[in-house]
């Protein structure tokens, strides 16, 4: 199966081991960052590429 381009709150919650409501907060924060950069966002979903970039960018 092809990887999704956008992750849902359920996907983020499962990946991070957090609750779905907390995942929505994470998505909202990341979407706000994208909006300030001029990108179009989808409420309740986050770009998989941007999510992975933000999650893995601080890994040594």
PDB file of N, CA, C, O and CB in Angstrom:
ATOM      1  N   UNK A   1       0.834  -1.192   0.000  1.00  0.00           N
ATOM      2  CA  UNK A   1       0.000   0.000   0.000  1.00  0.00           C
ATOM      3  C   UNK A   1       0.878   1.254   0.000  1.00  0.00           C
ATOM      4  O   UNK A   1       1.903   1.311   0.680  1.00  0.00           O
ATOM      5  CB  UNK A   1      -0.948  -0.001   1.219  1.00  0.00           C
ATOM      6  N   UNK A   2       0.464   2.233  -0.758  1.00  0.00           N
ATOM      7  CA  UNK A   2       1.208   3.486  -0.849  1.00  0.00           C
ATOM      8  C   UNK A   2       1.095   4.264   0.466  1.00  0.00           C
ATOM      9  O   UNK A   2       0.044   4.272   1.106  1.00  0.00           O
ATOM     10  CB  UNK A   2       0.690   4.341  -2.032  1.00  0.00           C
ATOM     11  N   UNK A   3       2.193   4.914   0.857  1.00  0.00           N
ATOM     12  CA  UNK A   3       2.157   5.745   2.065  1.00  0.00           C
ATOM     13  C   UNK A   3       1.217   6.913   1.866  1.00  0.00           C
ATOM     14  O   UNK A   3       1.094   7.452   0.766  1.00  0.00           O
ATOM     15  CB  UNK A   3       3.563   6.251   2.427  1.00  0.00           C
ATOM     16  N   UNK A   4       0.551   7.301   2.949  1.00  0.00           N
ATOM     17  CA  UNK A   4      -0.360   8.438   2.900  1.00  0.00           C
ATOM     18  C   UNK A   4       0.433   9.731   2.783  1.00  0.00           C
ATOM     19  O   UNK A   4       1.520   9.855   3.349  1.00  0.00           O
ATOM     20  CB  UNK A   4      -1.265   8.470   4.148  1.00  0.00           C
ATOM     21  N   UNK A   5      -0.115  10.697   2.043  1.00  0.00           N
ATOM     22  CA  UNK A   5       0.506  12.017   1.971  1.00  0.00           C
ATOM     23  C   UNK A   5       0.172  12.842   3.198  1.00  0.00           C
ATOM     24  O   UNK A   5       0.962  13.689   3.616  1.00  0.00           O
ATOM     25  CB  UNK A   5       0.061  12.750   0.711  1.00  0.00           C
ATOM     26  N   UNK A   6      -1.006  12.598   3.782  1.00  0.00           N
ATOM     27  CA  UNK A   6      -1.449  13.320   4.963  1.00  0.00           C
ATOM     28  C   UNK A   6      -1.790  12.343   6.066  1.00  0.00           C
ATOM     29  O   UNK A   6      -2.388  11.295   5.822  1.00  0.00           O
ATOM     30  CB  UNK A   6      -2.653  14.207   4.642  1.00  0.00           C
ATOM     31  N   UNK A   7      -1.405  12.693   7.283  1.00  0.00           N
ATOM     32  CA  UNK A   7      -1.696  11.869   8.451  1.00  0.00           C
ATOM     33  C   UNK A   7      -2.894  12.438   9.202  1.00  0.00           C
ATOM     34  O   UNK A   7      -3.073  13.654   9.274  1.00  0.00           O
ATOM     35  CB  UNK A   7      -0.465  11.780   9.381  1.00  0.00           C
ATOM     36  N   UNK A   8      -3.708  11.554   9.757  1.00  0.00           N
ATOM     37  CA  UNK A   8      -4.840  11.964  10.586  1.00  0.00           C
ATOM     38  C   UNK A   8      -4.402  11.991  12.047  1.00  0.00           C
ATOM     39  O   UNK A   8      -3.292  11.577  12.383  1.00  0.00           O
ATOM     40  CB  UNK A   8      -6.055  11.006  10.390  1.00  0.00           C
ATOM     41  N   UNK A   9      -5.282  12.482  12.902  1.00  0.00           N
ATOM     42  CA  UNK A   9      -4.987  12.511  14.333  1.00  0.00           C
ATOM     43  C   UNK A   9      -4.771  11.098  14.866  1.00  0.00           C
ATOM     44  O   UNK A   9      -3.924  10.884  15.733  1.00  0.00           O
ATOM     45  CB  UNK A   9      -6.123  13.202  15.104  1.00  0.00           C
ATOM     46  N   UNK A  10      -5.529  10.138  14.353  1.00  0.00           N
ATOM     47  CA  UNK A  10      -5.353   8.747  14.783  1.00  0.00           C
ATOM     48  C   UNK A  10      -3.964   8.232  14.406  1.00  0.00           C
ATOM     49  O   UNK A  10      -3.330   7.523  15.188  1.00  0.00           O
ATOM     50  CB  UNK A  10      -6.439   7.847  14.158  1.00  0.00           C
ATOM     51  N   UNK A  11      -3.491   8.586  13.213  1.00  0.00           N
ATOM     52  CA  UNK A  11      -2.146   8.185  12.782  1.00  0.00           C
ATOM     53  C   UNK A  11      -1.077   8.788  13.688  1.00  0.00           C
ATOM     54  O   UNK A  11      -0.156   8.099  14.126  1.00  0.00           O
ATOM     55  CB  UNK A  11      -1.899   8.609  11.325  1.00  0.00           C
ATOM     56  N   UNK A  12      -1.212  10.086  13.960  1.00  0.00           N
ATOM     57  CA  UNK A  12      -0.244  10.791  14.810  1.00  0.00           C
ATOM     58  C   UNK A  12      -0.267  10.221  16.223  1.00  0.00           C
ATOM     59  O   UNK A  12       0.783  10.018  16.832  1.00  0.00           O
ATOM     60  CB  UNK A  12      -0.545  12.308  14.842  1.00  0.00           C
ATOM     61  N   UNK A  13      -1.469   9.961  16.744  1.00  0.00           N
ATOM     62  CA  UNK A  13      -1.602   9.407  18.097  1.00  0.00           C
ATOM     63  C   UNK A  13      -0.911   8.052  18.199  1.00  0.00           C
ATOM     64  O   UNK A  13      -0.187   7.786  19.158  1.00  0.00           O
ATOM     65  CB  UNK A  13      -3.087   9.272  18.483  1.00  0.00           C
ATOM     66  N   UNK A  14      -1.137   7.212  17.217  1.00  0.00           N
ATOM     67  CA  UNK A  14      -0.519   5.882  17.225  1.00  0.00           C
ATOM     68  C   UNK A  14       0.999   5.992  17.123  1.00  0.00           C
ATOM     69  O   UNK A  14       1.719   5.321  17.863  1.00  0.00           O
ATOM     70  CB  UNK A  14      -1.066   5.025  16.068  1.00  0.00           C
ATOM     71  N   UNK A  15       1.484   6.821  16.225  1.00  0.00           N
ATOM     72  CA  UNK A  15       2.921   6.978  16.019  1.00  0.00           C
ATOM     73  C   UNK A  15       3.620   7.498  17.275  1.00  0.00           C
ATOM     74  O   UNK A  15       4.686   7.008  17.649  1.00  0.00           O
ATOM     75  CB  UNK A  15       3.183   7.923  14.851  1.00  0.00           C
ATOM     76  N   UNK A  16       3.005   8.503  17.928  1.00  0.00           N
ATOM     77  CA  UNK A  16       3.646   9.152  19.072  1.00  0.00           C
ATOM     78  C   UNK A  16       3.288   8.516  20.411  1.00  0.00           C
ATOM     79  O   UNK A  16       3.893   8.842  21.432  1.00  0.00           O
ATOM     80  CB  UNK A  16       3.272  10.603  19.101  1.00  0.00           C
ATOM     81  N   UNK A  17       2.312   7.613  20.417  1.00  0.00           N
ATOM     82  CA  UNK A  17       1.889   6.982  21.668  1.00  0.00           C
ATOM     83  C   UNK A  17       1.152   7.956  22.572  1.00  0.00           C
ATOM     84  O   UNK A  17       1.333   7.938  23.790  1.00  0.00           O
ATOM     85  CB  UNK A  17       3.089   6.411  22.401  1.00  0.00           C
ATOM     86  N   UNK A  18       0.319   8.807  21.979  1.00  0.00           N
ATOM     87  CA  UNK A  18      -0.433   9.809  22.732  1.00  0.00           C
ATOM     88  C   UNK A  18      -1.922   9.644  22.432  1.00  0.00           C
ATOM     89  O   UNK A  18      -2.304   8.861  21.562  1.00  0.00           O
ATOM     90  CB  UNK A  18       0.047  11.253  22.379  1.00  0.00           C
ATOM     91  N   UNK A  19      -2.750  10.379  23.151  1.00  0.00           N
ATOM     92  CA  UNK A  19      -4.188  10.313  22.923  1.00  0.00           C
ATOM     93  C   UNK A  19      -4.551  11.067  21.646  1.00  0.00           C
ATOM     94  O   UNK A  19      -3.793  11.914  21.173  1.00  0.00           O
ATOM     95  CB  UNK A  19      -4.957  10.890  24.130  1.00  0.00           C
ATOM     96  N   UNK A  20      -5.712  10.750  21.102  1.00  0.00           N
ATOM     97  CA  UNK A  20      -6.178  11.426  19.883  1.00  0.00           C
ATOM     98  C   UNK A  20      -6.381  12.926  20.128  1.00  0.00           C
ATOM     99  O   UNK A  20      -5.980  13.729  19.285  1.00  0.00           O
ATOM    100  CB  UNK A  20      -7.496  10.789  19.385  1.00  0.00           C
ATOM    101  N   UNK A  21      -6.997  13.340  21.268  1.00  0.00           N
ATOM    102  CA  UNK A  21      -7.126  14.785  21.501  1.00  0.00           C
ATOM    103  C   UNK A  21      -5.774  15.511  21.547  1.00  0.00           C
ATOM    104  O   UNK A  21      -5.661  16.639  21.067  1.00  0.00           O
ATOM    105  CB  UNK A  21      -7.870  15.027  22.800  1.00  0.00           C
ATOM    106  N   UNK A  22      -4.769  14.880  22.114  1.00  0.00           N
ATOM    107  CA  UNK A  22      -3.440  15.481  22.149  1.00  0.00           C
ATOM    108  C   UNK A  22      -2.842  15.525  20.743  1.00  0.00           C
ATOM    109  O   UNK A  22      -2.143  16.475  20.391  1.00  0.00           O
ATOM    110  CB  UNK A  22      -2.514  14.699  23.105  1.00  0.00           C
ATOM    111  N   UNK A  23      -3.116  14.505  19.949  1.00  0.00           N
ATOM    112  CA  UNK A  23      -2.641  14.486  18.567  1.00  0.00           C
ATOM    113  C   UNK A  23      -3.248  15.649  17.780  1.00  0.00           C
ATOM    114  O   UNK A  23      -2.573  16.254  16.946  1.00  0.00           O
ATOM    115  CB  UNK A  23      -2.988  13.141  17.893  1.00  0.00           C
ATOM    116  N   UNK A  24      -4.524  15.963  18.044  1.00  0.00           N
ATOM    117  CA  UNK A  24      -5.140  17.110  17.371  1.00  0.00           C
ATOM    118  C   UNK A  24      -4.420  18.408  17.750  1.00  0.00           C
ATOM    119  O   UNK A  24      -4.279  19.300  16.914  1.00  0.00           O
ATOM    120  CB  UNK A  24      -6.641  17.206  17.731  1.00  0.00           C
ATOM    121  N   UNK A  25      -3.969  18.520  18.988  1.00  0.00           N
ATOM    122  CA  UNK A  25      -3.225  19.713  19.413  1.00  0.00           C
ATOM    123  C   UNK A  25      -1.886  19.800  18.677  1.00  0.00           C
ATOM    124  O   UNK A  25      -1.470  20.883  18.266  1.00  0.00           O
ATOM    125  CB  UNK A  25      -2.992  19.693  20.945  1.00  0.00           C
ATOM    126  N   UNK A  26      -1.223  18.669  18.514  1.00  0.00           N
ATOM    127  CA  UNK A  26       0.047  18.636  17.787  1.00  0.00           C
ATOM    128  C   UNK A  26      -0.184  19.052  16.336  1.00  0.00           C
ATOM    129  O   UNK A  26       0.564  19.863  15.791  1.00  0.00           O
ATOM    130  CB  UNK A  26       0.689  17.220  17.856  1.00  0.00           C
ATOM    131  N   UNK A  27      -1.216  18.496  15.717  1.00  0.00           N
ATOM    132  CA  UNK A  27      -1.535  18.821  14.325  1.00  0.00           C
ATOM    133  C   UNK A  27      -1.861  20.305  14.189  1.00  0.00           C
ATOM    134  O   UNK A  27      -1.412  20.957  13.246  1.00  0.00           O
ATOM    135  CB  UNK A  27      -2.717  17.965  13.822  1.00  0.00           C
ATOM    136  N   UNK A  28      -2.635  20.836  15.123  1.00  0.00           N
ATOM    137  CA  UNK A  28      -2.997  22.260  15.077  1.00  0.00           C
ATOM    138  C   UNK A  28      -1.743  23.125  15.142  1.00  0.00           C
ATOM    139  O   UNK A  28      -1.623  24.100  14.400  1.00  0.00           O
ATOM    140  CB  UNK A  28      -3.958  22.622  16.240  1.00  0.00           C
ATOM    141  N   UNK A  29      -0.806  22.774  16.028  1.00  0.00           N
ATOM    142  CA  UNK A  29       0.427  23.547  16.167  1.00  0.00           C
ATOM    143  C   UNK A  29       1.249  23.492  14.883  1.00  0.00           C
ATOM    144  O   UNK A  29       1.740  24.520  14.416  1.00  0.00           O
ATOM    145  CB  UNK A  29       1.257  23.027  17.349  1.00  0.00           C
ATOM    146  N   UNK A  30       1.399  22.311  14.317  1.00  0.00           N
ATOM    147  CA  UNK A  30       2.175  22.173  13.084  1.00  0.00           C
ATOM    148  C   UNK A  30       1.496  22.878  11.914  1.00  0.00           C
ATOM    149  O   UNK A  30       2.166  23.499  11.088  1.00  0.00           O
ATOM    150  CB  UNK A  30       2.382  20.697  12.751  1.00  0.00           C
ATOM    151  N   UNK A  31       0.159  22.785  11.841  1.00  0.00           N
ATOM    152  CA  UNK A  31      -0.559  23.485  10.776  1.00  0.00           C
ATOM    153  C   UNK A  31      -0.432  24.994  10.914  1.00  0.00           C
ATOM    154  O   UNK A  31      -0.350  25.700   9.909  1.00  0.00           O
ATOM    155  CB  UNK A  31      -2.029  23.089  10.781  1.00  0.00           C
ATOM    156  N   UNK A  32      -0.413  25.498  12.147  1.00  0.00           N
ATOM    157  CA  UNK A  32      -0.200  26.936  12.357  1.00  0.00           C
ATOM    158  C   UNK A  32       1.163  27.356  11.821  1.00  0.00           C
ATOM    159  O   UNK A  32       1.294  28.408  11.196  1.00  0.00           O
ATOM    160  CB  UNK A  32      -0.315  27.293  13.855  1.00  0.00           C
ATOM    161  N   UNK A  33       2.185  26.524  12.070  1.00  0.00           N
ATOM    162  CA  UNK A  33       3.522  26.821  11.548  1.00  0.00           C
ATOM    163  C   UNK A  33       3.502  26.876  10.022  1.00  0.00           C
ATOM    164  O   UNK A  33       4.090  27.772   9.415  1.00  0.00           O
ATOM    165  CB  UNK A  33       4.540  25.764  12.030  1.00  0.00           C
ATOM    166  N   UNK A  34       2.820  25.909   9.413  1.00  0.00           N
ATOM    167  CA  UNK A  34       2.737  25.874   7.954  1.00  0.00           C
ATOM    168  C   UNK A  34       1.979  27.071   7.399  1.00  0.00           C
ATOM    169  O   UNK A  34       2.371  27.626   6.372  1.00  0.00           O
ATOM    170  CB  UNK A  34       2.071  24.588   7.499  1.00  0.00           C
ATOM    171  N   UNK A  35       0.899  27.478   8.062  1.00  0.00           N
ATOM    172  CA  UNK A  35       0.124  28.640   7.615  1.00  0.00           C
ATOM    173  C   UNK A  35       0.987  29.892   7.621  1.00  0.00           C
ATOM    174  O   UNK A  35       0.913  30.706   6.700  1.00  0.00           O
ATOM    175  CB  UNK A  35      -1.113  28.845   8.509  1.00  0.00           C
ATOM    176  N   UNK A  36       1.809  30.047   8.661  1.00  0.00           N
ATOM    177  CA  UNK A  36       2.681  31.221   8.745  1.00  0.00           C
ATOM    178  C   UNK A  36       3.759  31.209   7.657  1.00  0.00           C
ATOM    179  O   UNK A  36       4.323  32.251   7.325  1.00  0.00           O
ATOM    180  CB  UNK A  36       3.337  31.289  10.123  1.00  0.00           C
ATOM    181  N   UNK A  37       4.037  30.033   7.111  1.00  0.00           N
ATOM    182  CA  UNK A  37       4.997  29.919   6.013  1.00  0.00           C
ATOM    183  C   UNK A  37       4.311  30.060   4.659  1.00  0.00           C
ATOM    184  O   UNK A  37       4.965  30.009   3.617  1.00  0.00           O
ATOM    185  CB  UNK A  37       5.733  28.581   6.088  1.00  0.00           C
ATOM    186  N   UNK A  38       2.991  30.237   4.677  1.00  0.00           N
ATOM    187  CA  UNK A  38       2.257  30.454   3.436  1.00  0.00           C
ATOM    188  C   UNK A  38       1.679  29.213   2.787  1.00  0.00           C
ATOM    189  O   UNK A  38       1.216  29.275   1.648  1.00  0.00           O
ATOM    190  CB  UNK A  38       3.132  31.108   2.479  1.00  0.00           C
ATOM    191  N   UNK A  39       1.696  28.092   3.481  1.00  0.00           N
ATOM    192  CA  UNK A  39       1.162  26.856   2.918  1.00  0.00           C
ATOM    193  C   UNK A  39      -0.325  26.715   3.221  1.00  0.00           C
ATOM    194  O   UNK A  39      -0.830  27.266   4.200  1.00  0.00           O
ATOM    195  CB  UNK A  39       1.927  25.648   3.460  1.00  0.00           C
ATOM    196  N   UNK A  40      -1.009  25.972   2.368  1.00  0.00           N
ATOM    197  CA  UNK A  40      -2.406  25.626   2.596  1.00  0.00           C
ATOM    198  C   UNK A  40      -2.434  24.409   3.506  1.00  0.00           C
ATOM    199  O   UNK A  40      -1.655  23.475   3.314  1.00  0.00           O
ATOM    200  CB  UNK A  40      -3.163  25.351   1.248  1.00  0.00           C
ATOM    201  N   UNK A  41      -3.320  24.409   4.493  1.00  0.00           N
ATOM    202  CA  UNK A  41      -3.418  23.293   5.432  1.00  0.00           C
ATOM    203  C   UNK A  41      -4.820  22.709   5.423  1.00  0.00           C
ATOM    204  O   UNK A  41      -5.765  23.337   4.946  1.00  0.00           O
ATOM    205  CB  UNK A  41      -3.041  23.743   6.849  1.00  0.00           C
ATOM    206  N   UNK A  42      -4.943  21.509   5.953  1.00  0.00           N
ATOM    207  CA  UNK A  42      -6.224  20.825   6.079  1.00  0.00           C
ATOM    208  C   UNK A  42      -6.448  20.575   7.567  1.00  0.00           C
ATOM    209  O   UNK A  42      -5.625  19.936   8.223  1.00  0.00           O
ATOM    210  CB  UNK A  42      -6.255  19.478   5.249  1.00  0.00           C
ATOM    211  N   UNK A  43      -7.557  21.075   8.098  1.00  0.00           N
ATOM    212  CA  UNK A  43      -7.864  20.896   9.521  1.00  0.00           C
ATOM    213  C   UNK A  43      -7.935  19.408   9.857  1.00  0.00           C
ATOM    214  O   UNK A  43      -8.591  18.631   9.164  1.00  0.00           O
ATOM    215  CB  UNK A  43      -9.199  21.599   9.889  1.00  0.00           C
ATOM    216  N   UNK A  44      -7.248  19.029  10.935  1.00  0.00           N
ATOM    217  CA  UNK A  44      -7.277  17.646  11.392  1.00  0.00           C
ATOM    218  C   UNK A  44      -6.328  16.716  10.674  1.00  0.00           C
ATOM    219  O   UNK A  44      -6.279  15.524  10.977  1.00  0.00           O
ATOM    220  CB  UNK A  44      -8.634  17.122  11.259  1.00  0.00           C
ATOM    221  N   UNK A  45      -5.565  17.248   9.719  1.00  0.00           N
ATOM    222  CA  UNK A  45      -4.579  16.434   9.005  1.00  0.00           C
ATOM    223  C   UNK A  45      -3.282  17.217   8.891  1.00  0.00           C
ATOM    224  O   UNK A  45      -3.268  18.448   8.915  1.00  0.00           O
ATOM    225  CB  UNK A  45      -5.100  16.022   7.595  1.00  0.00           C
ATOM    226  N   UNK A  46      -2.183  16.463   8.767  1.00  0.00           N
ATOM    227  CA  UNK A  46      -0.875  17.097   8.645  1.00  0.00           C
ATOM    228  C   UNK A  46      -0.082  16.377   7.553  1.00  0.00           C
ATOM    229  O   UNK A  46      -0.171  15.159   7.399  1.00  0.00           O
ATOM    230  CB  UNK A  46      -0.106  17.070  10.009  1.00  0.00           C
ATOM    231  N   UNK A  47       0.681  17.144   6.814  1.00  0.00           N
ATOM    232  CA  UNK A  47       1.543  16.563   5.790  1.00  0.00           C
ATOM    233  C   UNK A  47       2.498  15.565   6.443  1.00  0.00           C
ATOM    234  O   UNK A  47       3.174  15.885   7.421  1.00  0.00           O
ATOM    235  CB  UNK A  47       2.332  17.670   5.034  1.00  0.00           C
ATOM    236  N   UNK A  48       2.545  14.358   5.892  1.00  0.00           N
ATOM    237  CA  UNK A  48       3.431  13.326   6.437  1.00  0.00           C
ATOM    238  C   UNK A  48       4.882  13.788   6.382  1.00  0.00           C
ATOM    239  O   UNK A  48       5.639  13.575   7.329  1.00  0.00           O
ATOM    240  CB  UNK A  48       3.263  12.000   5.664  1.00  0.00           C
ATOM    241  N   UNK A  49       5.273  14.421   5.275  1.00  0.00           N
ATOM    242  CA  UNK A  49       6.650  14.875   5.105  1.00  0.00           C
ATOM    243  C   UNK A  49       7.015  15.913   6.163  1.00  0.00           C
ATOM    244  O   UNK A  49       8.077  15.827   6.779  1.00  0.00           O
ATOM    245  CB  UNK A  49       6.852  15.455   3.701  1.00  0.00           C
ATOM    246  N   UNK A  50       6.132  16.899   6.374  1.00  0.00           N
ATOM    247  CA  UNK A  50       6.409  17.939   7.359  1.00  0.00           C
ATOM    248  C   UNK A  50       6.429  17.349   8.774  1.00  0.00           C
ATOM    249  O   UNK A  50       7.285  17.703   9.585  1.00  0.00           O
ATOM    250  CB  UNK A  50       5.359  19.066   7.262  1.00  0.00           C
ATOM    251  N   UNK A  51       5.489  16.453   9.062  1.00  0.00           N
ATOM    252  CA  UNK A  51       5.435  15.813  10.379  1.00  0.00           C
ATOM    253  C   UNK A  51       6.741  15.067  10.656  1.00  0.00           C
ATOM    254  O   UNK A  51       7.342  15.232  11.717  1.00  0.00           O
ATOM    255  CB  UNK A  51       4.229  14.841  10.466  1.00  0.00           C
ATOM    256  N   UNK A  52       7.171  14.259   9.713  1.00  0.00           N
ATOM    257  CA  UNK A  52       8.405  13.492   9.908  1.00  0.00           C
ATOM    258  C   UNK A  52       9.612  14.412  10.033  1.00  0.00           C
ATOM    259  O   UNK A  52      10.516  14.147  10.825  1.00  0.00           O
ATOM    260  CB  UNK A  52       8.614  12.511   8.749  1.00  0.00           C
ATOM    261  N   UNK A  53       9.633  15.482   9.263  1.00  0.00           N
ATOM    262  CA  UNK A  53      10.730  16.446   9.354  1.00  0.00           C
ATOM    263  C   UNK A  53      10.800  17.041  10.766  1.00  0.00           C
ATOM    264  O   UNK A  53      11.880  17.136  11.349  1.00  0.00           O
ATOM    265  CB  UNK A  53      10.555  17.571   8.302  1.00  0.00           C
ATOM    266  N   UNK A  54       9.666  17.433  11.301  1.00  0.00           N
ATOM    267  CA  UNK A  54       9.626  18.057  12.627  1.00  0.00           C
ATOM    268  C   UNK A  54       9.942  17.055  13.730  1.00  0.00           C
ATOM    269  O   UNK A  54      10.591  17.405  14.716  1.00  0.00           O
ATOM    270  CB  UNK A  54       8.258  18.684  12.876  1.00  0.00           C
ATOM    271  N   UNK A  55       9.494  15.826  13.576  1.00  0.00           N
ATOM    272  CA  UNK A  55       9.720  14.794  14.594  1.00  0.00           C
ATOM    273  C   UNK A  55      11.177  14.338  14.598  1.00  0.00           C
ATOM    274  O   UNK A  55      11.783  14.190  15.659  1.00  0.00           O
ATOM    275  CB  UNK A  55       8.792  13.590  14.354  1.00  0.00           C
ATOM    276  N   UNK A  56      11.732  14.118  13.419  1.00  0.00           N
ATOM    277  CA  UNK A  56      13.077  13.552  13.321  1.00  0.00           C
ATOM    278  C   UNK A  56      14.190  14.591  13.233  1.00  0.00           C
ATOM    279  O   UNK A  56      15.365  14.225  13.274  1.00  0.00           O
ATOM    280  CB  UNK A  56      13.152  12.663  12.131  1.00  0.00           C
ATOM    281  N   UNK A  57      13.855  15.879  13.114  1.00  0.00           N
ATOM    282  CA  UNK A  57      14.889  16.883  12.932  1.00  0.00           C
ATOM    283  C   UNK A  57      15.760  17.060  14.171  1.00  0.00           C
ATOM    284  O   UNK A  57      16.892  17.532  14.066  1.00  0.00           O
ATOM    285  CB  UNK A  57      14.262  18.197  12.560  1.00  0.00           C
ATOM    286  N   UNK A  58      15.250  16.689  15.337  1.00  0.00           N
ATOM    287  CA  UNK A  58      16.023  16.852  16.566  1.00  0.00           C
ATOM    288  C   UNK A  58      16.709  15.577  17.013  1.00  0.00           C
ATOM    289  O   UNK A  58      17.292  15.533  18.097  1.00  0.00           O
ATOM    290  CB  UNK A  58      15.136  17.344  17.661  1.00  0.00           C
ATOM    291  N   UNK A  59      16.647  14.536  16.190  1.00  0.00           N
ATOM    292  CA  UNK A  59      17.280  13.274  16.520  1.00  0.00           C
ATOM    293  C   UNK A  59      18.759  13.364  16.180  1.00  0.00           C
ATOM    294  O   UNK A  59      19.137  13.781  15.086  1.00  0.00           O
ATOM    295  CB  UNK A  59      16.607  12.099  15.771  1.00  0.00           C
ATOM    296  N   UNK A  60      19.585  12.965  17.137  1.00  0.00           N
ATOM    297  CA  UNK A  60      21.041  13.057  16.931  1.00  0.00           C
ATOM    298  C   UNK A  60      21.557  11.965  16.055  1.00  0.00           C
ATOM    299  O   UNK A  60      22.757  11.904  15.788  1.00  0.00           O
ATOM    300  CB  UNK A  60      21.768  13.018  18.242  1.00  0.00           C
TER     301      UNK A  60
END
